[in-house]
Structures are given as structure tokens and as C-alpha cells.
Amino acid sequence: MVSVAEAGRRTGRTPVVVANGAEGEPASAKDKTLLRLSPHLVLDGLQLVAEAVGAGEAYLAVEDHATPLEAALAERRDPLRVRTVRVPKRFLSGQSSALTQYVSGHAALPRHQRPPVREQGVHRAPTLVQNVETLAHLALIARYGADWFRSVGTPAEPGSALCTVHVPGREVRVVEAPFGMPLHRLLPLDGIGAVLVGGYHGTWLPAAEATTRTLTVADLGAGVLAALPPSRCGLAETARVLRYLALESAGQCGPCLNGLPRIAAAFQTLAAPGPQGGTREDIARWAGLVEGRGACHHPDGTVRLVRSALTTFAAELDAHAVGHCTATDHSPLLPVPANRN
């Protein structure tokens, strides 16, 4: 917030604030749930940050029809009017520069990170983009104080986070959990083969490792926790997600235009039982070539998922190489939009 306010003073441009409720992650439902159940909390936080940076415009970006949100806005008499913006349902729509581009009237595509949106965002004005969950936390801290916020979590990572929990055979649910809570208290790990932590830009963990892990900021990502039973093939699930991520790229730079489709296609080879040749080595090499070279962090997040899959499902990779898949259920598990299957 300080850097946005300073940029406004330095440039003479009145800052803009954007509440980011554009939940492009297919496996996440936390932001939608928060906006449906506690819209006033998010709007309170948005007004607080608008006042802090001296904003002249405020926007709330969402994907779906937001009747509870619009009803909440109609009930309020805030000093700064909040305008809702409905963004396209794409994975990168919530990326900060893509979001400010769309609010400015352009396509929802990321741009290069220089200058950052805190200096030139919506209509080239200094812009603060905050996730709706962060804004809700700010509103609660303003109401109850910092000591209240620190009463949960850990000394190093105080507070809590919303998590979308996927367990086969159960309804997807959103829970609030303090940082430091063991993962096995958030989803059952008995009889589970692996856990996806953080979403489609997250990491796969073997179930045995997940039993020793706690909820941390570093791992949280999009707040997704998904249990993969041993009856499912982690390679096939990863291949489906990688194809989706490659199709969702903006296609504006080499890593996304060439690297991600090549990695996704090669991973399809690994997901199908049969000879692999040098495919594993090729994927590892291409991952190194795209990492850190994109206009946004989409290639980096995709590579994170790839590398964790190659490690977590190494035994399955060996089985596939000799023509055998240990999975007994080949139906899709992780959600991917129908037009991206």
C-alpha cells in the first residue's frame, strides 16, 4: 500500500484500488464462497485500503453472476463508489497485470512486469490489487486488532487461510484453517496416494510426506488441497491439468507460446503406458528453459507442478515405461473446464 501511495504522490496520478475476486483456478472455490457469505467484509476492507492509498476509483473484479455482492453494494453508503467488473473465466484473468488491463478496457492478458501495476495499472495510474481474502482479513484486523489476528497461526505466520478441500467421494468444501495446522487434520490421508497442495501452480506431495507437513504460506498458493487415491493415475491427472494450463496461456512470450505446449504434449506421452525414450529428460530440460523467462509467472507455476509430479509419481513413471499403469479408475478427478478437456 505504501508504494502505491508514494507512486501517486510522485506521479501526481490518483491511485486506483482493485479487489481481486477473479478466481481463475478451476479447483478453487474460496473467493466465490467468501463473496457469497461475507460480501460486506470484503467491501469494508476495500474501503480501508482505498482510504489508505488515497484512491479515486475502486473496482471489484469477479467472474460469476454476483447477486449477493450487488445486493450488499446497494445497501452501503461508502465514501468511494465501488464498481463491479466481470472478467472472463480464464486461468490468467486474475493475474494482477491482466486484471488491470481488463479494467482499463483491454483484453485480460498479462503484460511484462516493468513497470509494475503499483506504478502503472488501471488507466496507467498507480494501482493496488488485493485478493478479496486479504481485504477481508484487513477488515477484521481493523475491527478486532492485530493481537486478535495473531491469536491463531504461528509466530512466524500468524492468522488463517481459506482452503478448498477435495476428497474423492465427498462434496468439495471450503474451510478456514490457521497456519501451522497439520494437513492431515484438513483432509484424510489414510489410503491416499498423493496430495496436491496449492492448486494447478502448486505441488504434488506423496501421502507419507503430507502427513508430516503443516499449512504454510509458501505452500498455500491458491489454497487448494486435493487428495489423490491410489486407484487414480497421478500422471494422467497431471497431463490433463498441463494441457489445460498450456491452452490457458496468453501466448505472448516464448515460454508460453512454445514451451508449455511442448511440455504438455510430452507429459501426455508419460501418462500413456509404453516406451518413453528420452521424454523425461526432455521435459526436465524444457522446464529449465522456460522457468523465469515469461512475461508473468504462469510458466514458473506450471514448471513447479511438473517437477513435483516427476518426483512424486516416479514409481508410476517406471511402471508406465514397461507398459503398465497401476490405476484402476481412469475417470477424471481434478476439475478442468469442459471446453479445455
C-alpha positions in Angstrom: 0.0 0.0 0.0 2.8 2.4 0.8 4.4 2.0 -2.6 1.1 2.7 -4.3 0.5 5.9 -2.3 4.1 7.0 -2.9 3.7 6.4 -6.6 0.6 8.5 -6.6 2.4 11.4 -4.9 5.4 11.1 -7.2 3.5 11.0 -10.4 0.5 13.2 -9.4 -1.8 10.4 -10.5 -4.7 9.5 -8.2 -4.3 5.8 -7.2 -6.8 3.1 -8.0 -7.7 0.0 -5.9 -8.9 -3.3 -7.3 -10.4 -6.2 -5.2 -9.4 -9.4 -7.0 -12.2 -11.9 -6.8 -11.4 -13.4 -10.3 -10.8 -17.0 -9.2 -9.4 -18.4 -12.4 -8.1 -21.6 -10.6 -10.6 -24.3 -11.5 -10.0 -26.3 -8.3 -10.6 -23.3 -6.0 -13.9 -22.0 -4.6 -12.7 -19.9 -1.6 -13.1 -16.5 -3.1 -16.6 -17.2 -4.5 -17.6 -18.6 -1.1 -16.3 -15.6 0.7 -18.0 -13.1 -1.6 -21.3 -15.1 -1.3 -21.2 -15.4 2.5 -19.4 -12.2 3.7 -19.5 -9.6 0.9 -19.6 -6.7 3.4 -16.3 -7.9 5.0 -14.6 -7.7 1.6 -16.1 -4.3 0.9 -15.1 -3.0 4.3 -11.5 -4.0 3.5 -11.7 -2.4 0.1 -12.8 0.9 1.6 -9.9 0.7 4.1 -7.2 0.3 1.5 -8.8 2.9 -0.7 -8.6 5.4 2.1 -5.0 4.4 2.9 -3.7 5.0 -0.6 -5.9 8.0 -1.4 -7.7 6.1 -4.2 -10.1 7.9 -6.5 -11.5 4.7 -8.1 -12.4 1.3 -6.7 -13.3 -1.9 -8.5 -14.3 -5.4 -7.5 -13.5 -8.0 -10.1 -15.5 -11.2 -10.2 -16.2 -14.0 -12.7 -19.7 -15.2 -11.9 -23.0 -13.5 -11.5 -22.7 -11.9 -8.1 -26.2 -11.2 -6.8 -25.3 -11.2 -3.1 -22.4 -8.9 -3.8 -24.6 -6.4 -5.8 -27.2 -6.5 -3.0 -24.5 -5.7 -0.5 -23.3 -2.8 -2.6 -26.8 -1.4 -2.8 -27.1 -1.4 1.0 -24.0 0.6 1.5 -23.2 4.3 1.6 -19.5 4.2 1.2 -17.4 7.3 0.6 -16.0 5.8 -2.5 -18.2 4.1 -5.0 -17.2 0.5 -5.9 -17.8 -0.7 -9.5 -18.0 -4.4 -10.2 -16.2 -5.8 -13.2 -17.0 -9.3 -14.6 -13.8 -10.7 -16.1 -13.5 -13.7 -18.5 -13.4 -17.1 -16.9 -9.7 -17.8 -17.8 -6.9 -19.0 -15.6 -4.9 -15.8 -16.0 -7.7 -13.3 -15.7 -6.8 -12.8 -12.0 -3.2 -12.1 -12.7 -2.6 -8.6 -11.5 -1.5 -7.0 -14.7 -4.1 -8.9 -16.8 -6.7 -7.7 -14.3 -5.7 -4.1 -14.6 -5.5 -4.4 -18.4 -9.1 -5.6 -18.4 -10.4 -2.9 -16.1 -8.7 -0.4 -18.4 -10.8 -1.7 -21.3 -8.2 -4.1 -22.9 -8.0 -7.9 -23.2 -7.4 -9.7 -19.9 -3.8 -10.6 -20.8 -0.7 -10.2 -18.6 1.9 -7.7 -19.6 5.5 -7.5 -18.8 6.2 -6.7 -15.2 8.0 -3.4 -15.8 6.6 -1.0 -14.8 4.7 -2.9 -12.1 1.0 -2.2 -11.6 1.7 -0.4 -8.4 3.2 2.3 -10.6 1.1 1.9 -13.8 -2.0 -0.1 -13.6 -5.6 0.8 -14.4 -5.6 3.7 -16.9 -1.8 3.9 -16.2 -2.4 5.1 -12.7 -0.7 3.6 -9.6 -2.9 0.6 -8.7 -3.3 -1.6 -5.7 -4.6 -5.1 -6.5 -5.6 -7.2 -3.4 -7.2 -10.6 -3.2 -10.7 -10.5 -1.6 -9.5 -12.8 1.2 -6.7 -10.3 2.1 -9.2 -7.5 2.2 -11.5 -9.5 4.5 -8.6 -10.1 6.8 -7.7 -6.3 6.8 -11.3 -5.5 7.7 -11.2 -8.0 10.6 -7.9 -6.7 11.9 -9.2 -3.1 11.8 -12.2 -4.3 13.8 -10.5 -6.6 16.4 -6.9 -5.6 16.3 -3.5 -7.2 15.5 -3.3 -9.2 18.7 -6.6 -10.9 17.8 -5.3 -11.8 14.4 -2.1 -13.2 15.9 -4.1 -15.4 18.3 -4.2 -18.1 15.7 -1.5 -19.4 13.4 2.2 -19.4 14.3 4.5 -16.7 15.5 6.2 -16.7 12.1 3.0 -17.0 10.1 0.0 -15.6 12.1 -3.6 -15.8 11.0 -5.6 -18.2 9.0 -6.4 -19.0 5.4 -9.4 -20.3 3.3 -8.8 -23.7 1.7 -10.7 -25.5 -0.9 -10.6 -29.2 0.1 -11.1 -32.0 -2.5 -11.6 -35.6 -1.2 -12.9 -38.3 -3.6 -16.5 -39.3 -2.9 -17.2 -36.1 -0.9 -18.6 -32.7 -1.7 -15.9 -30.1 -2.3 -15.8 -27.8 0.7 -14.2 -24.5 1.8 -12.7 -24.4 5.3 -10.8 -21.8 7.2 -7.7 -23.1 8.9 -4.9 -21.5 10.9 -1.4 -21.5 9.6 0.6 -24.3 11.2 -2.3 -26.8 11.2 -1.2 -30.3 10.1 -2.5 -31.2 6.7 -3.9 -34.5 8.0 -6.4 -32.5 10.0 -7.7 -30.8 6.9 -8.1 -33.9 4.7 -7.9 -37.6 5.4 -4.6 -39.1 4.3 -5.2 -42.8 5.2 -5.5 -44.7 2.0 -4.4 -41.7 -0.1 -1.6 -41.9 -2.7 -0.7 -38.3 -3.0 -1.9 -34.7 -2.2 -2.0 -31.7 -4.5 -1.1 -28.6 -2.4 -1.7 -25.1 -3.7 -3.6 -25.8 -6.9 -2.5 -26.1 -10.5 0.5 -24.0 -9.9 1.2 -26.0 -6.7 3.0 -29.2 -5.9 2.2 -32.9 -5.6 3.3 -34.5 -2.3 3.4 -38.2 -1.5 0.8 -39.0 1.2 3.6 -40.1 3.6 5.3 -36.7 3.3 1.9 -34.8 3.5 1.4 -36.4 7.0 4.4 -34.5 8.3 3.5 -31.1 6.7 1.6 -28.2 8.0 -0.3 -25.4 6.3 2.2 -22.7 5.3 2.2 -19.5 3.3 4.9 -20.9 1.0 2.8 -24.0 0.0 -0.6 -22.5 0.1 -0.8 -21.0 -3.4 -4.5 -20.9 -4.5 -5.5 -22.6 -1.2 -6.3 -25.9 -2.9 -5.8 -29.2 -1.1 -6.8 -32.3 -3.2 -6.4 -35.9 -2.2 -5.5 -38.4 -4.9 -6.4 -42.0 -4.1 -4.1 -44.8 -5.2 -6.8 -46.0 -7.6 -6.1 -42.9 -9.8 -3.1 -42.2 -12.0 -1.3 -39.1 -10.9 0.5 -38.9 -14.3 -2.8 -38.8 -16.2 -4.3 -36.2 -13.8 -1.2 -34.0 -14.2 -1.2 -34.4 -18.0 -4.9 -33.2 -18.1 -4.0 -30.2 -16.0 -0.9 -29.4 -18.0 -2.9 -29.4 -21.3 -5.3 -27.0 -19.7 -2.6 -24.7 -18.5 -0.9 -24.7 -21.9 -4.2 -23.8 -23.6 -4.9 -21.1 -21.0 -1.6 -19.3 -21.6 -1.6 -15.8 -23.0 0.7 -16.9 -25.9 2.5 -13.6 -25.7 6.0 -14.9 -25.0 8.2 -17.8 -26.0 7.9 -19.9 -22.7 4.1 -19.9 -23.1 3.8 -20.0 -26.8 6.3 -22.8 -27.4 7.5 -24.2 -24.1 4.3 -25.0 -22.3 2.5 -26.8 -25.2 5.7 -28.8 -25.8 5.9 -29.8 -22.1 2.2 -30.7 -22.0 2.4 -32.8 -25.1 5.5 -34.7 -23.8 3.8 -35.3 -20.5 0.9 -37.0 -22.4 3.5 -39.5 -23.6 4.5 -40.2 -20.0 0.8 -40.6 -18.9 0.3 -43.3 -21.5 1.8 -46.7 -20.7 4.5 -47.5 -23.2 8.0 -46.6 -24.3 9.2 -43.2 -23.1 12.5 -42.8 -24.8 14.2 -39.6 -23.6 10.9 -37.9 -22.7 11.6 -37.5 -19.0 14.9 -35.8 -19.8 13.4 -33.6 -22.4 10.7 -32.4 -20.0 13.3 -31.6 -17.3 15.4 -29.7 -19.8 12.5 -27.7 -21.2 11.3 -26.9 -17.7 14.6 -25.2 -17.0 14.4 -23.3 -20.3 11.0 -21.7 -19.6 11.4 -21.0 -15.9 11.8 -17.3 -15.0 11.5 -16.2 -18.6 7.8 -15.5 -19.0 6.0 -12.1 -19.1 4.2 -13.4 -16.0 4.7 -16.3 -13.6 2.5 -18.8 -15.5 5.4 -20.8 -16.8 7.0 -20.9 -13.3 3.9 -22.2 -11.7 3.4 -24.8 -14.4 7.0 -26.0 -14.1 6.5 -26.3 -10.3 3.7 -28.7 -10.9 5.7 -30.7 -13.5 8.7 -31.2 -11.3 6.7 -32.3 -8.3 4.8 -34.8 -10.5 8.1 -36.3 -11.9 9.3 -36.8 -8.3 6.1 -37.9 -6.5 5.0 -40.3 -9.3 8.4 -41.7 -10.1 7.4 -45.2 -9.4 4.3 -44.9 -11.7 6.6 -43.4 -14.4 8.7 -46.6 -14.2 5.6 -48.8 -14.4 4.3 -46.8 -17.4 7.7 -47.2 -19.1 7.2 -51.0 -19.2 3.6 -50.7 -20.4 1.7 -50.9 -17.0 -0.5 -48.5 -15.2 -1.3 -49.2 -11.5 -4.6 -47.1 -11.6 -7.9 -49.0 -11.6 -10.1 -45.9 -12.1 -9.3 -43.8 -15.2 -12.2 -41.3 -14.8 -11.0 -37.6 -14.4 -10.7 -36.4 -10.8 -9.3 -32.8 -10.8 -11.7 -30.2 -12.3 -10.9 -28.9 -15.8 -13.4 -26.7 -17.7 -15.3 -28.7 -20.3 -14.0 -26.6 -23.2 -10.4 -27.3 -22.1 -10.6 -31.1 -21.7 
